[in-house]
């Protein structure tokens, strides 16, 4: 796997430091409140676990799995919910946790879907953000890192379900995903 990485963008230490900063900010913003952290499966699991440990207010963890389908690797924004939340979120404070926001189409659908359930609030936290690829207007409340338009893997992010277990985030060599 290591031989497929062109460049390491963020080391394990970079990730740990930034997640601690995000945890402090979220804890401050939600002081006196409880949060339901909603992880978008599967990529957000590792980030969400570390982020939950960095947050110092009460948190509940829940997950959604969604599939956006279209041609090739591009999201069409047409979303199918494969796994829904386990609990009612009405009047609760929600924090959607994403590994990466690219076009924003799937996240916009998810945000609208959750908004219709009448939560007290919804905020979005992403580890990685590709603002230059955005097609849908989504407000990112907590952003780990802006990244270039490169194919990244590691720390939960995958290509063909591989590389999720790398302890860092790296740019995948094109030959690893084009051959």
C-alpha positions in Angstrom: 0.0 0.0 0.0 2.8 2.5 0.9 4.2 2.2 -2.6 1.0 3.5 -4.0 1.3 6.8 -2.2 2.7 9.7 -4.2 2.9 12.2 -1.4 1.8 12.3 2.3 -0.4 15.4 2.7 -1.0 15.1 6.5 0.9 12.9 8.9 -0.6 11.2 11.9 0.7 14.0 14.0 -0.8 16.7 11.8 -4.2 14.9 12.0 -4.0 14.5 15.8 -3.1 18.1 16.3 -5.9 19.4 14.0 -8.5 17.1 15.5 -7.7 18.3 19.0 -8.2 21.9 17.8 -11.5 21.0 16.2 -12.6 19.2 19.4 -11.8 22.3 21.5 -13.8 24.6 19.2 -16.8 22.3 19.0 -16.7 21.8 22.8 -16.7 25.6 23.2 -19.5 26.1 20.7 -21.7 23.4 22.3 -21.0 24.3 25.9 -23.9 23.2 28.1 -25.5 21.2 25.2 -25.5 17.6 24.1 -24.5 16.6 20.6 -25.6 13.8 18.3 -22.6 13.1 16.1 -23.8 11.6 12.8 -21.1 9.8 10.9 -21.4 9.2 7.2 -20.3 5.6 6.7 -17.7 4.3 6.0 -15.0 6.9 5.5 -15.8 9.1 8.5 -15.5 6.3 11.1 -11.8 6.8 12.1 -12.1 10.6 12.1 -15.3 10.5 14.0 -13.9 8.3 16.7 -10.9 10.5 17.3 -13.0 13.7 17.1 -15.5 12.3 19.7 -12.6 11.7 22.1 -11.5 15.3 21.6 -14.9 16.8 22.4 -15.6 17.6 26.1 -19.4 17.9 26.0 -21.8 14.9 26.1 -22.0 13.1 22.7 -24.1 10.4 21.2 -22.9 8.6 18.1 -25.1 7.5 15.3 -24.4 6.7 11.6 -25.9 6.9 8.2 -24.9 5.1 5.1 -25.7 6.8 1.8 -25.1 5.9 -1.8 -25.0 8.5 -4.6 -25.1 7.0 -8.0 -24.3 8.4 -11.4 -21.8 7.8 -14.1 -18.2 6.9 -13.1 -16.8 8.5 -10.1 -18.9 11.6 -10.1 -21.7 12.0 -7.7 -25.1 12.7 -9.4 -26.5 14.1 -6.2 -29.3 11.5 -6.4 -29.0 9.8 -3.0 -30.3 6.6 -1.6 -30.1 6.0 2.2 -28.7 2.6 2.9 -28.7 2.9 6.7 -30.7 5.4 8.5 -30.3 6.8 12.1 -31.3 4.7 15.0 -32.9 7.5 17.0 -35.3 10.4 16.6 -33.4 13.7 16.2 -36.2 16.2 16.8 -35.1 19.1 19.0 -31.5 17.7 19.2 -28.2 19.3 18.2 -26.7 17.4 15.2 -23.2 17.4 14.0 -22.7 15.7 10.7 -19.2 14.3 10.5 -17.7 13.7 7.0 -14.3 12.5 5.9 -14.2 14.6 2.8 -16.5 17.1 1.0 -16.1 17.2 -2.7 -19.0 18.3 -4.9 -21.3 18.7 -1.8 -24.2 17.1 -3.6 -24.6 14.2 -1.3 -24.1 16.2 1.8 -26.7 18.8 0.7 -29.2 16.0 0.3 -28.3 14.6 3.7 -28.5 18.1 5.3 -32.0 18.7 3.8 -33.1 15.2 4.9 -32.0 15.8 8.5 -33.5 19.3 8.5 -36.9 17.9 7.7 -36.7 15.9 11.0 -36.8 19.2 13.0 -33.6 19.1 14.9 -32.6 22.1 17.2 -29.6 22.7 15.0 -27.4 21.1 12.4 -23.7 21.8 11.8 -21.2 20.1 9.5 -17.7 19.0 10.4 -15.4 17.6 7.7 -11.8 16.5 7.9 -11.0 17.4 4.3 -12.6 20.0 2.1 -12.2 20.4 -1.7 -13.8 23.8 -2.2 -12.8 24.1 -5.9 -14.9 21.1 -6.7 -18.1 22.3 -5.0 -21.3 22.1 -7.0 -23.8 22.4 -4.1 -23.9 25.2 -1.6 -23.1 23.7 1.8 -21.9 25.6 4.8 -19.0 23.8 6.5 -18.9 24.9 10.1 -15.7 23.0 11.1 -13.1 22.2 8.6 -9.9 20.2 9.2 -8.0 21.0 6.0 -8.6 22.4 2.5 -6.9 20.2 0.0 -6.1 20.3 -3.7 -8.1 18.4 -6.3 -6.2 15.2 -5.8 -7.3 11.6 -5.1 -6.5 11.1 -1.4 -6.6 8.0 0.7 -5.8 7.0 4.3 -7.3 7.6 7.7 -10.6 6.2 6.6 -10.6 7.3 3.0 -10.4 4.6 0.5 -10.0 3.5 -3.1 -11.9 0.2 -3.8 -12.1 -0.3 0.0 -8.3 -0.3 0.4 -6.0 2.2 2.2 -8.5 3.2 4.9 -6.1 1.9 7.6 -3.2 4.1 6.7 -2.5 6.4 9.7 -2.0 9.4 7.5 -3.6 11.0 4.4 -1.8 10.7 1.2 -2.2 11.4 -2.5 -2.7 8.1 -4.4 -0.5 7.6 -7.4 -2.7 7.8 -10.6 -1.5 4.3 -11.7 -3.0 2.9 -8.6 -6.5 3.8 -9.6 -6.3 4.0 -13.4 -4.9 0.6 -14.2 
